[in-house]
Amino acid sequence: MYKKLAWEKYLDDLSPVYDFCEDYKAFISECKTERLVVKEAVQLLVEHGFKDASTVTKLKAGDKLYFVNKNKNIAAYIIGKKPLVEGVRILGAHIDSPRLDFKERPILERDGFVYGNTHYYGGIKKYQWVTIPLAIHGVVCLKDGTTIDVNIGEDEKDPVIGISDLLPHLARQQMQKPAGNIIEGEDLDVSLGSLPLKEGDHKVKGYLLKLLKDKYGFEEEDLISSEIEITPAGKARDYGLDGSMILGYGHDDRSCAYTSLRALLDVQPTEYTSCCVLVDKEEVGSIGATGAQSHFFENSLVKLLELSGSKDTHQDIITLFEHSHMLSSDVSAGFDPIYPSVSDRDNSALLGYGLTFNKYVGAGGKSSSNDANPEYYAWIRKIMDENNVNWQSAEIGKVDAGGGGTIAFILGNYNLDVIDAGIPVHSMHAPMEVVSKVDVYEAYLGYQAFLTK
């Protein structure tokens, strides 16, 4: 089913695609940070009969359980009939997206304005983040152990924030700069307010801090132990006059995270244990305790082995990985007819043609790519074709023009079979990205077929 328009299957009845994507739009509209994704995932898992793994003392086929790591990772399992050492079917996606983060000491006052000082996160075109409505999401952690949730700018009654730009009349020098320097990283300061206190120094800053203290109960000093993310404000919307696409923040990679999670929620227990693991920090190298290079995922599998009665978890985890199969659920670059020169059209993903497989990504000479084995790719192709899933193969741009990274090579280090499988995206890493509804739905079907093989 190579390069066949996926819409053709649904022209008599679009409702399966459109109904699924209404749920997806609600998900990405509400879940704009890793913590919010994990919170929503836990709620969905519990509604579907999953239990917190810390409450489980013994495993049997059909059990459903999940592990949460530092509120920013989650791994969920449906235990299969076969022993764990015979392998697990794994769907793995990341749930972080490019954004702006508050610095540790973010509140500045300049000439009657108060600003939030930021450090951008992940690969962005900085000029895309100015003059658009932005929202604040995150947590502030107090010394007494209290965690305060912050969410400003998503409710229609909320104010929004933003970053100013020069008017064209004064931007002659600015417009001579290379695009990467039109907006400097240190100039991505968000405007937070301009109303002063009646008296005292730093009146505007003082008013804002009083506002935050009255509403949320934290002081300026508490922002040192906070995690405040600045994202585009507003909900995902239908895109195109025919409503065939979705415009929204964070399709990379929450489109794959949602479809992977839904695939797990909607399958019945199978021969092999099914897994969906959602990780953080992919956009900055999958580093740290919540990235794919963390031992969290491996540790959760060791715990499952212990619960199943393993006598040698060290050897069993090695055997388990060697027998496991994974889809690294991550988006791909959709071919854009407006910018054809950077892509090899015959080896690019087209919007509307279904689930995309990237045998390898990387840059130039396949640097940092996984490069899936052809035997495994053939097995995957067979599954997709037998289940009538529309799929396509792709690279990310021309050989010396493109490239990218996923978590595939990290899991490949465990000697398991893995290939990238995701949804093609237009305007990737922009504040608002575009996907085709039918690609989202076909990804869900493909992930389900993979789990149930």
N, C-alpha and C positions, 0 to 999 in steps of 0.2 A: 504494500500500500504506500508506495513511494511518491511523495509530492502529489497527493490527491486532495482537492479542496474538501475540507471536513464538513462545510455547511451543507453539502449536497445530501447528506444523510438526514438532515432535519428540516428541509424546506417544507415538508408537509405538516410538520409539528415542531415549532421552535420552543415549546414550553419546557422540555427537559433542560435545555441549555439555559434559557432565560431564568427559570425558577432557581436553578443551582447558583447562577451568578448573582441573583438578588441576595442570597445568603452570603456569598463571597464579598459583595460590596459592603454589606453591613459589617462584616468582619474587619476588612481593612480600614473602614471608616472609624471603627472604635479602637482598633489594636495597632497604634502607631509606634509603640516601643516594644522592646523585648519583654519587659515585665507585664505589659498589658496582654501580649500574646499568650504568655504562660498562664496568666490569671484566667483568660477566656478558655484556654485549652483544658485547664483543670476542671472548669465548670462543665464543659462539654463531655469530658471523659467520665466524670461522676454521673452525669445524666445518662450515660450509656453503660453504666454498671462497672466502671473501673474503680479499683481501690488503691489508696496510697500504699506503696510497697512496704512502708515501715510498719504497717498493721498486719502484714501477711507472714505466716510462720511456716507454711508448706505449700508447694505448688502441685497443681493437677491440670490436666488438659482442659482448656476452656477458660481458665482463670484470666482475668483482665486486671492489670495493675500498672502503676506509673511511678516514676521517680522525678522529683524536682530538685534542681541544683541552683542554689543562690537566687532563686526567683527569676532566673534568666535562661535556664535550660530545662527541657523536659524530655523524658524518654518513656514511651508507653508501649506495652506489650500485650498481645493475646497469645497465651501459651498453646502451642500446637500438640498434636498427638505424638509426634516423634520426639525422641530425646533432644535436648538442646544441642548436644555435641554434633548432631547431624546437620546443624546449620539453622540460621535465622534469616528471614526475608526482611530487609531493612529499607525503609524510606527515610532519607536524611535531608533536612533543609535547614537553612539559616533564617533567623528572624530579626536580624539587625538590618538597617537600611541607612544609606548616607543621610546626613543631617548636620545640625550644629549643636555643639555641647557647650553649656556654661563652663567657663573656667572656674577654678576653685574660689577665687575672689573676683566675682563677676560684676559687681555693682559700681558704676562710674557716674560721676556728674560732670557735665561739660556745658557751660554757657546756657544754663536754663533747661537742659535736658538731662534725663537720667537714662543710662544705657546698660545693657547686659553684654559683657565682654565674652566672646565665644571662641571656640577652637573647632574648626570643621572636622567632621568624622567621615572617613571614607573618601573615595574619589568623586569629587564634584567639579562642575564648572561653576566657579564662585559667582560669576555675573548672573547666573540664573536665580540666585537667592535674594536679590534685591527687589524692592517694590512689590512684593507679594505678601498676602496675609499669612502670618505665622502664629503658631500656638505653642504653649509651654506644657510639657509633660514631664513627670518625674517624681522623685522622692527626696525628702530632706530627712536625714537621720540625726536625731538628737543624742546627746551624751547619756541621757537616762534610758536609752534603748528604744524610745518611741520613733516610729517611722511615719512621716506625714506625706500623704499623697498630694500631688499638685497637678491640676489640670485646668488650664486657662486658655480659652480661645476656640473651643469646639462647640460649646453651647451657643445658639444663635443670640442669646442675650449677653454673652461674654464680649469684652473687648478683644481685639487681636493686636499683635505687635508686628514690627517689620523693620526692614533695613532701607535707609534712604539712598538715593543715587543723585548724581549731578543732573541738572537740567541741560538739554542739548546746547543751549546758548553759551554755557560755560565749560563744555566738555571737549573742546577742541584738542587739548593736550591728552586728555584721557583716551580719546578715540584713536590716537596714534599708537597706543600701547598694544602689545600682543594680547590676544584674547585672554590668555591665562593670567594677565596682570592688570586687566581693566579694573577689576576689584581685587584689592590685596586682602590676604587672609586676615590681617589685623584690622581691616575696615569692616569686617562682618559683625559689627556691633548692632544689636537690636534696640530700637527705641522703646523704652518702657514707660515713659511719662514725662510730664512737664509742669505738673501742679505743685506749688510750693507750700511748705508750712508757713505759719504766720511769723515765726521767729526762729532764731538759731542758725548755726552754720549748715552748709550743704542742705539748703531747704528742700530742694526738689528730691534729692536722694532721701532725705529724712521723711518726706511725705510718703514716698513709695515703701520704705521699710516699715513705716507705721501701718500702712495698708496691708502689707503681708503679715505683719505681726497680729493685727486684729483679725484677719481672715483665717490664717493658717497656724499661728502660734509659734513662729520661729524667728530668731534674730539673724542679723547679717552674718555673724560668726558661724552660724549653723550651716551656711551654704558651703563651707569647706567640706563637710561630710554629706554632700548631696549628689544626686545624679539627675541633672536637669537637661532635657533634650528639647531642642527647638525644631519643630516640624512644620510643614505646610498646614494651614488651618482649613477645615472644611471636609465634606464627605466626598467619597468616590461618586462619580457621575457616569451615566451612559454617554458614550462618545460616538460621534457620527450621527447624521440625520436619521439613519436607519437603526440606531441603537445597538449596532453590532459589536461595539467595543466598549471598554471601560477606561476612563481617565481617573487616576488615583495615585496617592502617594504610597510607595513601598511595595509595588508589585514585585520588585526585586528585594527579598525573595519570598514575600508573604503569600504570593499567588501559589507558589509551590508548597509552602508550609501548610496553607489551608487545605489544598487538595490532597496532600499526603495525610494530614490528620483526618480529614473526612473519609478518605479511603480506608483507613484503619477502623474508624468508628462504624463504618457501614459493612464491613466484612464479617462473616461468621468464622468461628474457629476452624482452622485448617490443619493439614498434616504437619506443616512446619510452623514454628513460632513466628508471628508477625510483629513488626516493630515500626514505630515512627519516632524519630529522634529529632528534636529541634534545638539548634545551637545558636550561640551568640558570636560576635566578633569576626565574622567572615570578611566583612568589608575592610578590616585592618589586619588581616593575616591569620585569622582563626587562633589568636593568641590568648593567653591567660586562662584562668580557672573556668571560664564559661565558654571558651572557644572550642572548636573541634579538636584542637591539639591537647585539650585537657583529658585527664583519665576518667572523667565522669561517666562517659558511655561505657567504657570497658569495665569500670567498677560496678555499674548497674548489672551488666551481664554476669560478672563474678557473683554478685549477690543472688541472681536467679539460679546460678549453678549450685550455690550453697543451699538455697531453699529446695532445690530438686534432689538434694542428697549427695552431691558430688563429693568424692573422697580425695580428689586431687584437682583443685580448681586451677592451679597453674597450668597443668597439661591440658585440662579440659577447655580452658578459654582459648588456647592455641588451636585446638582441634575445632572448636566452635567457629572461630573466625575463618579458618581454612575451608570450611564447608558452607559458609554463608554467602549470600548474594545481596547486593545493594544497588539501589538507584539513588544517586546523588541528585536530589530534586532541586535543581537550580535553573534559573532562567537563562535564555540565550538571546543573542542580539538578533532582532527581527530585521530582515532586509527592508530598507527604506528607499523607495523609488526616487525620492528627492536627492538622496546622497548615494548613488550607485557606485561611485568610483572607489569606495573603501572596501567593497565586498566582492567576493566571487559568487555571482548569483547562483550558479549551479550547486554551490556548497554553502548556501545561506538558508536560514530559517525564514519562511514566509508566514505572515500573520494569516490565520484562517485555515492552515493546513495541518493543525494538530500538534500532538506532543513531539518535542524535538529532542533527538539524541545527539550529543556531542561526544564522539569517540575520544577526542582530546580537545583541550582549549589551549591555554598557555599563550606565549608570544614568540614570534620569530621561529626559532627551531624547537617549538613545543616546550619551551622552558616552563617548569612548574606545572606541567599537565600530568594527567593520569594515564592517558593512552590505553583504553580498555582492550582486553584481549579479544581477537576476532571470534574465538569459540564462544565466549560469553555473549558477544554482540549477536551472533547467530541465534543463540538460545532466546535472547530478548526479542528479536525480530519475530521468531516463531510464536511467542506468547502474544505479541501485539496483533499479529495477523489472524491467529486463531480466535481472538476475542473482538475482531472487527474494530480495532482502535486505529484511528488515523494518526500516523506518525511520519516524521521526516528526519533526515540527517543534516547536520550543519557544522560549520566552523564559525568562529567569531571573527569575521573580517578577513581581508587578504593576508597572505603569509606575513608580510612585513608591515602591515597596517594595523592589525588588531591584536587580540589576545585577551586573556582574562583569567581569573582564578576561581576555583570552587573548593569544596571540602573533599572532593573525590580522592585526590592523591594522598590525603591524610589517612583516610580509612583504608586505602589501598596498601598503606604501610603495614597493615595487619594481615596481609596476604589473603584478602577476600576479593571476590570479583565485584567490580563497581564500574558504573558508567554514568555520566551526567545525563539527566533526563528532565526537561523542563518546558517552560512556556516562552515563546518568543516575545520580545518587548521592544516597543519603539520608545525613544527618548529615555533610554535607561540611565539611571542615576540622576535624572532631572527631578526637581521637586514634584512634578506630576508626570507619571509614566502612562503608557498606553498598552493594553493587551486586547486580544480578540476573545470574546466570550466563548466561542467554540473551542479555542485552544485550552482555555481553563477547564472546560468540561471534559475534553478528550484526555487531558492530563489526569484528571480524577479517575476516568475509566481505565486508563493505562496503569495507574498505580494500583487500582483494585485488582486488575488482571494479574499483575506481578505478584501481589500478596497471595492470591488464591491459586497460583500455578502449583 
